[in-house]
Amino acid sequence: MPYLIETFDSPERAYIRHELYQEHLHFLAESAGLLLACGAKLSDDGTSADGGIYVVDLETRKEAEAFIAQDPFSRRNLFREVRIRRWRKAYLNGECFL
C-alpha cells in the first residue's frame, strides 16, 4: 500500500530549496519508479513553495522514512516537519481503483 509523505519547510532555511533544486530533481528522476505523484506545495499566487507532497509506492513506513531521508532537501534539513501516512489509492488519473 502506498505512502503519502508531506513535508513542511523551515522558513529560515528556504534558501536550501533554491540551492539544491537541481539535485532534488535528479533525486526524483532516479526515484521515478517509486513515485505515483509528487510536487511542491505553493503559495496562492504560485510564486513560492514551502513544502511538498510525495505519494510513493512502498510497502513499509521504514521504506518511506528511508526514501525521504535520501532527498537532498531532507539531508540539508530544509524540512521543519515530515508527516508520513499510509494512502489508499481510490482514484488516480481519473481511474477508479476501488
Sequence and secondary structure as in RCSB ss.txt:
>XXXX:A:sequence
MPYLIETFDSPERAYIRHELYQEHLHFLAESAGLLLACGAKLSDDGTSADGGIYVVDLETRKEAEAFIAQDPFSR
RNLFREVRIRRWRKAYLNGECFL
>XXXX:A:secstr
  EEEEEEE GGGTHHHHHTHHHHHHHHHHTTTTEEEEEEEE TTSS EEEEEEEE  SSHHHHHHHHHHSHHHH
TT EEEEEEEE    EETTEE  
